[in-house]
Amino acid sequence: MPATLFTALAKFFKTGPDAIPLTDEAEIRRKYRTHRVSVFLSITLGYAMYYVIRQGFAVVKKPLLEAGVFDAMQIGSIGSVFFATYMVGKCFNGFLADRLNIKRFLALGLLGSATGLVVLGACSDFYLFAVLWGLCGWFQTFGAAPCVVSLNQWFSNKERGTLYGIWFSAHNIGTGLTYIITAFIVSAYGWRMGFFAPGVLGISAAVLLYLFMYDRPQVYGLPPIAVYSGEQTPDEHRAKDKPLFKAQFAVITRPAVWILGLSSAACYVTRYAFESWGVVFLTEAKGLSLMKASAIISISQFAGIAGAVTCGWISDRFFNHQRSVPCLLFGIFFVLSTAAFVYAPPEYLWVDYVSMMFFGYTVYALVTYLGGLMAVDICSKKATGAAMGVIGLFSYAGASLQEAVGGYLLNSHKTVGINGKALYDFTAVGHFWVIASVFALVLPLLVWNAKHED
């Protein structure tokens, strides 16, 4: 019975066989046009919902601390469990994504993580909470790599930078809405509703994602995108179509991919430091209210939409699809805005607003480049999922490190006030965030002229 069930599941999630190729040019154009629109909207809005599910915990952290449900060390440990499972799962499922039916895989991940969030709303035991949040992290790994695989299956190399950036703005759309809407729900109805409400919304979104997403073009009798776009002839496409195992193995053994992974890890330390602890930092270190702190952090998300959307277009339009020069420019402003946010005195509130605007724009430009696009550029298109998986492994190792180190530094520098309330000193952890941003600036210089495989 277990073997039969496993076989049925494998068959269900495996990408479909190639259909008989269509010969009517008008029908091919019509199907490509309608399917591409549906695919792109599905991966963008669907991945935004992945982030609504994921980032709610950042808003709920402060109420959990205030209610005494968990302390800072426990919250940091819970976050670290999420990123540990996400780190491993993103690599494993990235390699699987090159072989799977993206339509079904993507919808299942959203359904699983949303269901887990609903269950978390009824949980207050530390160990059970950590296990459930870790399980949510695993289901969340069904998102990014499949989305980028689908993007590469349906869109050409010349379109990739611009469309990748627009898709990547889903992070900011989902997170920005979470900081505003979830913060309002939590303030009005308590921390449990901060899990229940987005969880139910995510379950509904998973159904819609399943209805409007598509598998790869060849399943519907359409030619590969490289042939359809005129980048390759059918004969050239067949000649360059190396076995999947070889394409994926080349990703694993390429030093440039590892360097980009380390760069992304450093970037993710600072990115998730602000997303996970930014609200707590502003309320504890600068004395702001939960709503005002959430509003300031949300600025980075909406500025990040502009950063993610325009960074791909900038590199495609002005740098001939090369990312190194704009990556360096964005990196400089990333370090400056990080330092300004961390070190500005509480009375200079305008610095927090301005730094969050620049931080949001630059961090999401860098996450777009370092978190996948630059690796996808230099690796075989057939191994897109593998490239995203390896980068994801490094990226979320950085995010997990941030949660563990951040929670430890905060807890070790905690004092107790005269009213018995815990007071958290952010000095040491702030230095950690800034140092990580410097590494994110310097490491990409080592792969300035990395060769592209196709």
Backbone torsions as a table, in degrees:
resi	resn	phi	psi	omega
1	MET	NA	-50.0	178.3
2	PRO	-58.7	-40.3	179.6
3	ALA	-64.6	-40.7	179.1
4	THR	-64.7	-41.7	178.5
5	LEU	-63.3	-43.3	179.3
6	PHE	-62.0	-41.9	179.2
7	THR	-63.0	-41.9	179.8
8	ALA	-64.6	-41.6	178.5
9	LEU	-65.5	-42.5	179.3
10	ALA	-61.5	-41.8	179.1
11	LYS	-66.1	-38.7	-178.8
12	PHE	-64.4	-40.0	-174.8
13	PHE	-91.4	-11.9	-180.0
14	LYS	-70.5	140.6	178.3
15	THR	-58.9	145.8	-176.2
16	GLY	-69.1	161.6	177.4
17	PRO	-71.8	157.4	176.7
18	ASP	-64.3	131.4	175.7
19	ALA	-81.7	168.9	175.3
20	ILE	-61.4	125.7	-176.1
21	PRO	-58.7	135.0	175.3
22	LEU	-71.7	148.2	-179.8
23	THR	-115.1	-16.2	-179.8
24	ASP	-79.4	111.5	-176.7
25	GLU	-60.7	-38.0	-179.7
26	ALA	-65.5	-40.5	179.0
27	GLU	-68.1	-38.9	177.5
28	ILE	-60.7	-46.6	179.4
29	ARG	-63.2	-42.0	-178.8
30	ARG	-63.6	-46.5	-179.0
31	LYS	-67.0	-40.8	177.9
32	TYR	-61.5	-42.5	-177.7
33	ARG	-63.6	-50.2	-177.3
34	THR	-70.9	-40.4	-178.5
35	HIS	-68.2	-37.4	-179.9
36	ARG	-64.3	-42.2	178.0
37	VAL	-61.8	-46.4	-178.7
38	SER	-64.4	-41.9	179.3
39	VAL	-63.4	-46.9	-175.5
40	PHE	-66.9	-41.6	176.6
41	LEU	-64.8	-37.9	-179.0
42	SER	-65.5	-46.6	-177.9
43	ILE	-71.1	-31.5	-178.8
44	THR	-75.4	-53.3	-178.9
45	LEU	-71.6	-35.2	178.1
46	GLY	-65.0	-41.2	179.7
47	TYR	-72.7	-28.6	173.2
48	ALA	-60.3	-40.5	178.6
49	MET	-67.8	-33.3	172.6
50	TYR	-54.4	-40.3	-177.3
51	TYR	-78.5	-27.9	171.8
52	VAL	-60.4	-41.9	178.4
53	ILE	-64.9	-45.0	-171.4
54	ARG	-72.8	-42.2	-168.8
55	GLN	-87.0	-3.9	177.9
56	GLY	-59.9	-32.0	-179.4
57	PHE	-61.5	-33.7	179.8
58	ALA	-63.3	-37.8	179.8
59	VAL	-73.6	-33.5	-175.2
60	VAL	-81.0	-12.8	-177.3
61	LYS	-56.5	-48.3	-177.2
62	LYS	-61.1	-49.0	176.5
63	PRO	-61.3	-34.2	177.2
64	LEU	-65.2	-39.2	176.6
65	LEU	-66.3	-45.4	-177.5
66	GLU	-64.5	-36.7	-179.1
67	ALA	-79.3	-7.6	-179.3
68	GLY	73.3	16.9	178.7
69	VAL	-66.3	-46.2	176.5
70	PHE	-137.8	156.2	172.5
71	ASP	-97.0	178.5	-174.9
72	ALA	-62.7	-37.0	179.2
73	MET	-65.3	-41.3	179.7
74	GLN	-67.2	-41.1	178.8
75	ILE	-65.0	-41.2	176.4
76	GLY	-62.0	-39.0	178.7
77	SER	-66.9	-41.2	177.7
78	ILE	-61.7	-44.7	177.7
79	GLY	-63.3	-36.5	179.7
80	SER	-67.3	-37.0	176.5
81	VAL	-62.3	-43.5	177.8
82	PHE	-57.0	-49.4	-176.0
83	PHE	-71.4	-28.1	176.8
84	ALA	-66.0	-47.7	178.1
85	THR	-68.3	-35.4	178.3
86	TYR	-66.6	-40.1	-179.4
87	MET	-61.1	-50.4	-179.1
88	VAL	-68.6	-45.3	-177.8
89	GLY	-64.5	-35.9	-178.7
90	LYS	-66.5	-37.4	176.9
91	CYS	-69.2	-50.8	-178.4
92	PHE	-60.4	-49.5	-177.2
93	ASN	-74.9	-21.4	173.5
94	GLY	-64.5	-43.2	177.2
95	PHE	-66.2	-37.3	177.6
96	LEU	-66.4	-34.3	-174.6
97	ALA	-60.1	-26.7	177.5
98	ASP	-67.6	-14.2	-174.7
99	ARG	-114.5	-10.6	-166.1
100	LEU	-103.1	166.2	172.2
101	ASN	-77.4	103.3	-173.8
102	ILE	-60.6	-37.3	179.9
103	LYS	-52.7	-48.6	-176.2
104	ARG	-78.9	-38.6	-177.7
105	PHE	-64.7	-45.1	-177.3
106	LEU	-65.3	-42.4	-178.9
107	ALA	-67.3	-39.2	-179.8
108	LEU	-64.0	-40.7	179.7
109	GLY	-60.9	-42.4	178.9
110	LEU	-67.3	-40.9	178.7
111	LEU	-62.7	-44.7	-178.7
112	GLY	-64.9	-44.9	-178.3
113	SER	-70.7	-34.7	178.7
114	ALA	-68.3	-40.7	177.7
115	THR	-63.3	-41.4	177.3
116	GLY	-60.3	-36.7	-179.9
117	LEU	-65.6	-39.9	177.5
118	VAL	-60.2	-43.0	179.6
119	VAL	-65.8	-37.1	179.4
120	LEU	-61.4	-29.6	179.2
121	GLY	-63.0	-19.1	179.8
122	ALA	-104.0	9.9	-172.8
123	CYS	-115.9	140.6	174.4
124	SER	-139.1	4.8	175.2
125	ASP	-81.1	130.3	-174.0
126	PHE	-58.3	-50.1	-174.5
127	TYR	-68.3	-41.6	178.0
128	LEU	-66.3	-39.9	179.0
129	PHE	-60.9	-45.2	-179.2
130	ALA	-62.8	-42.0	179.2
131	VAL	-64.0	-46.2	-178.9
132	LEU	-65.4	-40.2	178.8
133	TRP	-68.3	-34.6	174.2
134	GLY	-65.2	-38.3	176.8
135	LEU	-65.3	-39.3	174.6
136	CYS	-59.9	-39.2	178.5
137	GLY	-60.6	-38.9	179.2
138	TRP	-64.3	-46.7	179.5
139	PHE	-65.3	-29.6	177.9
140	GLN	-64.8	-23.3	-179.2
141	THR	-74.7	-3.3	175.1
142	PHE	-81.6	5.4	-172.4
143	GLY	-97.6	-70.6	-166.3
144	ALA	-61.7	-56.1	-176.5
145	ALA	-59.2	-47.1	176.7
146	PRO	-59.1	-37.4	178.3
147	CYS	-61.7	-44.4	-178.0
148	VAL	-72.4	-35.8	174.1
149	VAL	-59.0	-47.0	178.9
150	SER	-62.9	-38.9	177.6
151	LEU	-60.0	-42.9	179.6
152	ASN	-72.9	-25.6	178.3
153	GLN	-74.7	-29.0	-172.6
154	TRP	-110.3	-10.5	-176.0
155	PHE	-133.0	147.9	-172.8
156	SER	-79.3	169.8	179.3
157	ASN	-59.5	-39.6	-177.6
158	LYS	-68.9	-22.8	179.3
159	GLU	-90.7	-15.8	-165.9
160	ARG	-61.1	-47.7	-175.6
161	GLY	-60.7	-47.7	-178.4
162	THR	-65.4	-47.7	-176.5
163	LEU	-72.4	-33.7	175.5
164	TYR	-60.4	-43.1	179.8
165	GLY	-63.9	-41.7	178.4
166	ILE	-64.5	-45.1	177.5
167	TRP	-59.5	-41.5	-176.4
168	PHE	-64.0	-21.3	177.3
169	SER	-64.4	-13.3	175.9
170	ALA	-57.2	-33.8	175.8
171	HIS	-54.3	-47.9	-173.8
172	ASN	-74.4	-37.6	177.3
173	ILE	-60.1	-50.2	-179.1
174	GLY	-65.0	-45.2	-177.9
175	THR	-70.3	-40.5	179.2
176	GLY	-61.6	-44.4	177.6
177	LEU	-63.6	-36.0	179.7
178	THR	-64.0	-45.3	-178.3
179	TYR	-63.0	-27.7	-179.0
180	ILE	-92.2	-56.3	-173.2
181	ILE	-72.7	-47.2	-179.8
182	THR	-65.6	-37.2	177.3
183	ALA	-61.4	-40.1	177.9
184	PHE	-65.0	-45.1	-179.7
185	ILE	-61.9	-44.3	-179.7
186	VAL	-65.0	-42.0	179.5
187	SER	-63.1	-35.7	-175.8
188	ALA	-87.6	-36.2	-170.0
189	TYR	-123.8	-0.8	177.8
190	GLY	98.4	166.8	-171.5
191	TRP	-68.0	-28.0	-178.5
192	ARG	-64.3	-37.9	178.7
193	MET	-68.4	-21.1	175.1
194	GLY	-66.3	-17.8	173.2
195	PHE	-99.3	-43.1	-176.4
196	PHE	-60.9	-51.5	-171.7
197	ALA	-62.3	-54.1	178.6
198	PRO	-65.8	-27.5	177.9
199	GLY	-64.2	-46.0	178.4
200	VAL	-64.5	-40.8	178.0
201	LEU	-62.4	-39.9	-179.8
202	GLY	-65.4	-37.1	177.6
203	ILE	-62.3	-43.2	177.9
204	SER	-63.3	-40.7	-179.5
205	ALA	-65.7	-33.4	179.6
206	ALA	-62.9	-38.3	178.1
207	VAL	-63.8	-45.2	179.3
208	LEU	-64.4	-38.0	179.3
209	LEU	-62.5	-41.0	179.1
210	TYR	-64.7	-34.4	-176.3
211	LEU	-74.5	-31.6	-170.4
212	PHE	-110.4	-4.4	-180.0
213	MET	-86.2	160.7	178.8
214	TYR	-131.0	153.3	171.3
215	ASP	-75.5	-171.8	-177.0
216	ARG	-67.7	158.5	-173.8
217	PRO	-57.2	-40.6	-174.9
218	GLN	-62.4	-23.7	178.7
219	VAL	-64.2	-26.3	-178.3
220	TYR	-104.0	16.6	178.3
221	GLY	81.1	10.8	-179.2
222	LEU	-90.9	152.1	177.5
223	PRO	-72.6	159.1	174.8
224	PRO	-57.5	152.2	-175.9
225	ILE	-60.5	-34.7	-180.0
226	ALA	-63.0	-35.0	178.2
227	VAL	-77.3	-44.8	-179.0
228	TYR	-61.5	-38.4	-177.7
229	SER	-81.7	-7.9	179.9
230	GLY	84.8	7.7	178.6
231	GLU	-73.7	-27.6	177.9
232	GLN	-141.0	151.6	169.1
233	THR	-82.2	163.7	176.7
234	PRO	-55.2	-39.4	179.8
235	ASP	-67.0	-41.9	178.2
236	GLU	-63.3	-39.6	-179.8
237	HIS	-63.3	-43.3	179.1
238	ARG	-65.6	-36.9	-179.0
239	ALA	-67.6	-34.3	-177.7
240	LYS	-91.7	-1.7	-175.8
241	ASP	-81.6	78.6	-178.1
242	LYS	-72.4	156.8	177.9
243	PRO	-55.6	144.2	-175.9
244	LEU	-59.0	-41.0	-178.8
245	PHE	-59.5	-45.0	-179.2
246	LYS	-64.8	-40.1	179.7
247	ALA	-64.0	-42.0	-179.8
248	GLN	-71.3	-37.3	178.8
249	PHE	-64.6	-36.2	178.3
250	ALA	-62.9	-32.2	177.1
251	VAL	-65.4	-47.2	-176.3
252	ILE	-62.3	-36.5	-172.2
253	THR	-94.5	5.4	-176.5
254	ARG	-92.0	118.5	-178.3
255	PRO	-58.9	-36.0	-178.7
256	ALA	-60.7	-35.6	178.3
257	VAL	-66.0	-39.7	178.8
258	TRP	-65.7	-40.4	178.9
259	ILE	-65.5	-42.8	176.3
260	LEU	-62.6	-35.2	176.8
261	GLY	-64.0	-43.4	177.4
262	LEU	-64.6	-38.9	176.9
263	SER	-60.9	-45.5	179.4
264	SER	-65.1	-37.6	178.1
265	ALA	-59.1	-44.3	178.6
266	ALA	-63.5	-42.4	178.8
267	CYS	-62.9	-39.9	-178.1
268	TYR	-70.6	-25.8	174.9
269	VAL	-58.6	-50.8	-177.4
270	THR	-73.5	-39.6	179.5
271	ARG	-57.0	-52.1	-176.3
272	TYR	-78.3	-19.2	172.5
273	ALA	-61.5	-46.5	-178.7
274	PHE	-73.4	-38.0	-179.8
275	GLU	-71.3	-36.0	-176.7
276	SER	-87.8	-36.5	-174.4
277	TRP	-117.7	-1.6	-176.7
278	GLY	-59.6	-43.1	179.8
279	VAL	-64.4	-44.5	179.2
280	VAL	-64.8	-40.7	179.1
281	PHE	-58.7	-46.6	-178.1
282	LEU	-70.0	-34.4	179.7
283	THR	-76.6	-38.5	-176.6
284	GLU	-84.4	-49.1	-173.5
285	ALA	-84.4	-26.0	-176.0
286	LYS	-121.4	2.2	170.6
287	GLY	71.5	25.2	-179.4
288	LEU	-87.6	160.2	175.9
289	SER	-75.5	164.1	-179.9
290	LEU	-59.7	-44.5	-177.7
291	MET	-66.2	-42.8	-179.3
292	LYS	-68.4	-40.7	178.0
293	ALA	-62.9	-43.7	178.9
294	SER	-63.4	-37.7	179.5
295	ALA	-65.0	-40.8	179.7
296	ILE	-65.2	-45.6	179.5
297	ILE	-64.5	-34.0	180.0
298	SER	-65.1	-24.4	176.6
299	ILE	-58.2	-40.6	-179.4
300	SER	-62.9	-32.8	-179.3
301	GLN	-71.1	-42.3	-179.8
302	PHE	-74.5	-33.2	172.0
303	ALA	-66.7	-32.9	178.4
304	GLY	-64.6	-29.5	175.6
305	ILE	-59.5	-46.0	178.1
306	ALA	-63.7	-41.1	179.6
307	GLY	-63.3	-46.6	-179.2
308	ALA	-66.9	-41.9	-177.3
309	VAL	-68.8	-42.2	-173.1
310	THR	-87.3	-23.3	-174.8
311	CYS	-65.2	-39.6	177.3
312	GLY	-67.0	-42.1	178.7
313	TRP	-64.4	-40.6	179.2
314	ILE	-61.0	-46.5	-178.9
315	SER	-69.1	-34.3	177.6
316	ASP	-72.1	-41.4	-172.6
317	ARG	-80.9	-40.5	-171.4
318	PHE	-110.1	-15.3	-175.9
319	PHE	-126.1	22.9	174.6
320	ASN	53.2	45.6	177.3
321	HIS	69.0	10.2	176.8
322	GLN	-92.5	141.7	-172.8
323	ARG	-106.4	-12.6	-168.4
324	SER	-63.1	-48.6	-177.2
325	VAL	-65.0	-50.9	177.8
326	PRO	-63.2	-30.0	177.0
327	CYS	-61.7	-42.1	178.5
328	LEU	-64.5	-44.6	-178.9
329	LEU	-63.5	-45.8	178.2
330	PHE	-63.5	-36.3	-178.3
331	GLY	-63.0	-37.9	179.5
332	ILE	-62.2	-48.0	-179.4
333	PHE	-71.1	-26.0	175.3
334	PHE	-62.8	-46.6	179.1
335	VAL	-64.3	-45.3	-178.2
336	LEU	-62.8	-43.0	-178.7
337	SER	-70.6	-34.8	176.5
338	THR	-62.1	-47.3	-179.9
339	ALA	-64.0	-39.4	-179.8
340	ALA	-63.1	-42.8	-179.3
341	PHE	-66.0	-42.4	-176.0
342	VAL	-72.1	-41.2	-169.3
343	TYR	-100.7	-8.3	179.9
344	ALA	-66.2	134.6	178.0
345	PRO	-63.2	153.6	-177.2
346	PRO	-57.7	-31.2	-177.1
347	GLU	-72.7	-16.8	177.8
348	TYR	-93.8	67.9	-176.1
349	LEU	-63.9	-31.3	-178.9
350	TRP	-62.4	-28.7	178.2
351	VAL	-65.4	-37.2	178.0
352	ASP	-62.4	-43.4	179.0
353	TYR	-62.8	-48.7	-176.7
354	VAL	-67.6	-44.3	-178.7
355	SER	-64.6	-36.2	177.6
356	MET	-66.0	-33.9	177.8
357	MET	-65.5	-48.7	179.5
358	PHE	-69.1	-39.5	178.6
359	PHE	-60.9	-48.5	-178.8
360	GLY	-58.8	-45.3	-179.3
361	TYR	-62.5	-48.4	-173.4
362	THR	-77.2	-38.0	-177.7
363	VAL	-65.6	-37.7	-179.0
364	TYR	-80.2	-23.2	168.6
365	ALA	-65.6	-44.7	179.5
366	LEU	-68.5	-40.3	177.9
367	VAL	-64.1	-35.5	175.5
368	THR	-61.7	-47.1	179.9
369	TYR	-71.0	-60.6	-172.4
370	LEU	-74.1	-31.3	-176.3
371	GLY	-80.1	7.8	176.1
372	GLY	165.4	-46.3	-170.4
373	LEU	-60.4	-44.6	-178.3
374	MET	-66.2	-36.3	176.9
375	ALA	-71.0	-41.7	177.3
376	VAL	-61.9	-37.5	179.0
377	ASP	-58.4	-45.0	-170.6
378	ILE	-91.0	-8.2	-179.5
379	CYS	-104.2	164.8	177.6
380	SER	-61.2	138.8	179.1
381	LYS	-60.7	-28.6	-179.4
382	LYS	-67.4	-22.1	-178.6
383	ALA	-110.0	32.7	179.8
384	THR	-57.7	-45.8	-179.8
385	GLY	-62.3	-39.1	178.4
386	ALA	-63.9	-43.7	178.4
387	ALA	-60.7	-45.1	177.9
388	MET	-64.7	-35.4	-179.8
389	GLY	-66.3	-44.3	179.7
390	VAL	-65.5	-45.8	177.8
391	ILE	-62.4	-39.7	178.2
392	GLY	-62.6	-36.6	177.7
393	LEU	-59.6	-48.5	178.8
394	PHE	-67.0	-44.5	-175.7
395	SER	-57.1	-47.5	-175.0
396	TYR	-86.7	-10.5	164.3
397	ALA	-65.4	-40.6	175.9
398	GLY	-64.0	-43.7	179.2
399	ALA	-63.7	-41.3	178.7
400	SER	-65.8	-41.1	176.8
401	LEU	-59.6	-41.6	179.9
402	GLN	-61.0	-44.9	-179.4
403	GLU	-63.2	-45.4	-177.3
404	ALA	-68.3	-48.8	-179.0
405	VAL	-67.5	-41.9	179.2
406	GLY	-60.8	-46.8	178.6
407	GLY	-62.5	-39.9	179.5
408	TYR	-65.3	-47.7	-178.2
409	LEU	-63.7	-38.6	178.6
410	LEU	-67.7	-44.4	-178.0
411	ASN	-68.1	-36.0	-178.4
412	SER	-74.3	-18.6	177.9
413	HIS	-107.9	20.3	-179.3
414	LYS	-81.5	141.1	172.6
415	THR	-125.9	167.1	-180.0
416	VAL	-115.0	125.6	-179.0
417	GLY	-75.4	176.6	-177.4
418	ILE	-66.2	-22.9	177.7
419	ASN	-91.5	6.8	179.7
420	GLY	84.9	1.6	-179.1
421	LYS	-81.4	138.7	178.8
422	ALA	-72.8	134.7	178.7
423	LEU	-117.4	130.4	-174.2
424	TYR	-110.1	129.5	178.6
425	ASP	-97.2	121.0	-175.8
426	PHE	-96.6	9.5	-175.2
427	THR	-61.6	-54.0	-176.6
428	ALA	-65.4	-44.1	-178.2
429	VAL	-68.4	-30.2	176.2
430	GLY	-64.0	-41.4	175.4
431	HIS	-59.6	-41.5	179.5
432	PHE	-59.5	-43.3	179.7
433	TRP	-63.4	-43.2	-177.8
434	VAL	-67.9	-42.9	179.2
435	ILE	-60.1	-41.0	178.8
436	ALA	-61.3	-39.1	-180.0
437	SER	-64.4	-33.4	178.0
438	VAL	-66.0	-42.4	176.6
439	PHE	-61.4	-37.6	178.3
440	ALA	-64.5	-27.3	177.1
441	LEU	-77.4	-41.8	-169.5
442	VAL	-83.3	-42.9	-172.2
443	LEU	-59.5	-40.1	-179.2
444	PRO	-61.6	-18.0	178.6
445	LEU	-63.8	-21.5	-178.6
446	LEU	-74.3	-16.2	-180.0
447	VAL	-120.5	37.0	-173.9
448	TRP	-56.3	-42.5	-175.4
449	ASN	-119.1	41.0	179.6
450	ALA	-62.0	138.3	-177.0
451	LYS	-76.3	140.8	177.2
452	HIS	-90.9	136.5	-179.3
453	GLU	-78.5	-36.8	176.5
454	ASP	-152.9	NA	NA
